[in-house]
Amino acid sequence: MNTAIETRPDAAGTALAPGTLILDEFVEARGPWSAVVVAGDVLTIVDLEGNQAVDCLLYAAGDTTVRYSAAATIAAQQSIVLTTGSVLRADTDAALMTVVADEVGVHDTIGGACSQESNTLRYGQHTREQHACVENFLIEGSRWGLGKRDLVSNINWFMNVPVDPDGALGIVDGLSAPGKRVALKAEVDTLVLVSNCPQINNPCNGFNPTPVRMIVTRPEAAL
């Protein structure tokens, strides 16, 4: 559930990109969120309490068949991690958003999203009924006419997924801290879907999911 808040005096100052405040919302722990970020606007994601993974999918708002591609993004930048300067590309190779500021330095684009099925496989049958990121994406995506076939490999903001020498992926404590931020500039009108990850069976959220804050600003040059 998205929790809209009254404009706070610190909102524009908290955003990594100065400008006119367009949106300022909290996303509750374990909850979904979505919004269209207009081309030129900047979305700042704030890890309020630290060590909270924020699963994210991107779609061109005008044509949601154009959506984020981990493969295209990795191939273009020759890196499996995201940070300042990373261009988040669609499967058409078009740029959807660009990371314009980053206080953490490493964000994941290969670890995927948790689901009830993967939880059961990894952690046991007792986790089958636990809410997961795939369910959040399906709930929030349905508001925009999206379904299961529209889900693709996602970004995990603030999540630390090191790759071992044998190619195995780890999910370990995050590198973030309370108040750390990452900022994304929309290159086209972009639908942003978020699952504020509910995972409690591995360290990606410090075993304690917490809220995050989403702030959209419009730089003066875009006015």
C-alpha positions in Angstrom: 0.0 0.0 0.0 1.3 3.5 -0.9 1.2 5.9 2.0 0.9 9.5 0.7 2.1 12.1 3.1 1.6 15.9 3.3 4.5 17.8 1.7 7.2 17.9 4.3 9.6 20.8 4.5 12.6 18.5 4.2 11.3 16.7 1.1 13.1 18.7 -1.6 16.2 18.9 0.5 16.2 15.1 0.9 16.0 14.5 -2.8 19.4 14.0 -4.5 18.3 16.2 -7.4 17.2 19.7 -6.5 14.0 21.1 -8.1 10.3 21.4 -7.8 8.8 18.7 -5.6 6.4 16.5 -7.7 5.8 13.5 -5.3 6.8 12.5 -1.8 5.5 9.1 -0.5 6.4 6.4 2.0 6.2 2.8 1.0 5.4 0.6 4.0 7.6 -2.4 4.9 6.7 -5.3 2.7 4.5 -3.2 0.5 4.2 -2.3 -3.3 4.4 1.0 -5.0 4.2 2.5 -8.5 4.2 5.8 -10.3 4.9 7.2 -13.7 8.0 9.4 -13.6 7.9 11.9 -16.4 10.9 12.3 -18.7 13.3 14.7 -17.1 12.1 14.2 -13.6 14.3 12.5 -11.0 13.2 9.8 -8.6 15.1 9.6 -5.3 14.7 6.4 -3.4 15.6 6.7 0.3 16.6 3.7 2.4 15.1 5.2 5.6 16.4 2.7 8.2 19.2 1.0 6.2 19.7 -2.5 4.7 16.4 -2.6 2.9 16.3 -4.1 -0.6 14.0 -2.4 -3.0 13.0 -4.6 -6.0 12.2 -2.5 -9.1 10.8 -3.0 -12.6 10.7 -0.3 -15.3 8.4 0.1 -18.3 8.0 2.8 -21.0 4.7 4.4 -19.8 3.5 4.9 -23.4 4.2 1.3 -24.4 4.7 -1.2 -21.6 5.9 -3.9 -24.0 9.1 -1.9 -23.8 10.5 -2.8 -20.4 13.8 -3.0 -18.4 16.2 -5.6 -19.6 19.0 -6.8 -17.2 20.8 -8.4 -20.2 20.8 -5.2 -22.3 21.8 -3.1 -19.3 24.7 -5.3 -18.3 25.9 -5.7 -21.9 26.0 -2.0 -22.6 27.8 -1.0 -19.4 30.0 -4.2 -19.1 29.2 -4.5 -15.4 26.7 -6.5 -13.4 26.3 -3.8 -10.7 24.5 -0.5 -11.0 25.8 2.8 -9.7 26.1 6.5 -10.8 26.2 6.6 -14.6 24.4 3.3 -15.2 21.9 3.6 -18.0 18.9 1.3 -17.3 18.0 0.0 -20.8 15.0 -1.7 -22.3 15.0 -4.9 -24.3 15.0 -2.6 -27.4 18.2 -1.1 -26.0 16.4 2.2 -25.4 17.3 4.2 -22.3 14.5 4.2 -19.7 16.3 5.8 -16.7 19.8 6.8 -15.7 21.4 6.6 -12.2 22.4 10.2 -11.7 23.5 10.0 -8.0 24.2 7.1 -5.7 25.3 7.1 -2.0 25.8 3.3 -1.8 27.9 2.5 -4.9 26.6 -1.1 -5.6 23.1 -2.2 -6.6 22.1 -5.6 -7.9 20.6 -6.5 -11.3 21.0 -10.3 -11.4 19.6 -11.6 -8.1 16.0 -11.6 -9.1 12.9 -11.3 -7.0 11.7 -13.5 -4.2 8.5 -15.5 -4.8 6.4 -18.0 -2.8 7.8 -20.7 -5.0 11.5 -19.7 -4.6 11.0 -19.3 -0.8 9.6 -22.8 -0.5 12.5 -24.2 -2.6 15.2 -22.4 -0.7 13.9 -22.2 2.8 11.2 -24.9 3.3 7.5 -25.6 3.1 6.9 -23.4 6.2 7.6 -20.3 4.1 5.0 -21.1 1.3 2.4 -18.6 2.6 4.9 -15.8 3.1 4.2 -12.7 1.0 7.0 -12.1 -1.6 8.1 -9.6 -4.2 6.5 -11.4 -7.2 3.1 -11.1 -5.4 3.8 -7.4 -4.9 4.6 -6.9 -8.5 1.5 -8.7 -9.6 -0.7 -6.7 -7.2 0.7 -3.3 -8.2 1.1 -4.2 -11.9 -2.5 -5.1 -12.2 -3.3 -1.4 -11.6 -1.6 -0.7 -15.0 -2.9 -3.7 -16.9 0.2 -5.8 -16.3 0.2 -9.5 -15.5 2.5 -12.3 -14.9 3.8 -12.5 -18.5 4.9 -8.9 -18.1 7.3 -9.6 -15.2 11.0 -9.6 -16.2 14.3 -9.7 -14.4 14.3 -6.8 -11.9 16.7 -4.4 -10.3 17.4 -4.7 -6.5 18.3 -1.3 -5.2 20.5 -1.4 -2.0 20.9 -5.2 -2.3 24.4 -6.7 -2.1 24.8 -9.9 -4.3 28.5 -10.8 -4.6 29.5 -13.4 -7.2 31.8 -16.1 -5.9 34.8 -17.3 -8.1 32.8 -20.4 -9.1 29.9 -18.2 -10.3 27.6 -18.8 -7.4 25.6 -15.8 -6.2 25.5 -14.8 -2.6 22.8 -12.7 -0.8 24.6 -11.0 2.1 24.2 -7.9 4.4 23.6 -4.8 2.4 26.1 -1.9 2.0 23.5 0.7 2.7 22.8 2.6 5.9 20.0 4.7 7.3 19.2 7.6 5.0 21.2 6.4 2.1 19.8 7.4 -1.3 19.9 6.6 -5.0 18.5 8.9 -7.7 17.2 7.9 -11.2 16.5 10.4 -14.0 13.7 9.3 -16.4 14.9 9.5 -20.0 11.3 8.8 -21.2 8.0 8.7 -19.3 8.7 5.6 -17.2 6.3 3.5 -15.2 8.2 2.4 -12.0 7.0 -0.7 -10.1 8.5 -1.3 -6.7 8.3 -4.1 -4.2 9.7 -3.0 -0.9 11.1 -6.5 -0.3 9.3 -8.6 2.4 12.0 -11.3 2.5 12.8 -12.4 6.1 14.7 -15.6 5.4 18.0 -14.1 4.2 20.0 -11.0 5.1 19.0 -8.8 2.2 16.7 -6.8 4.6 18.6 -7.5 7.8 15.8 -10.0 8.5 13.6 -7.0 9.3 11.8 -5.3 6.4 11.5 -1.5 6.9 9.8 1.4 5.0 11.4 3.5 2.2 10.7 6.9 0.8 10.1 7.8 -2.8 10.6 11.5 -3.8 10.2 12.8 -7.4 11.6 16.3 -8.3 11.6 18.3 -11.5 14.9 20.0 -12.1 14.6 23.7 -13.0 15.9 23.0 -16.5 12.9 20.7 -17.1 10.3 23.3 -16.1 
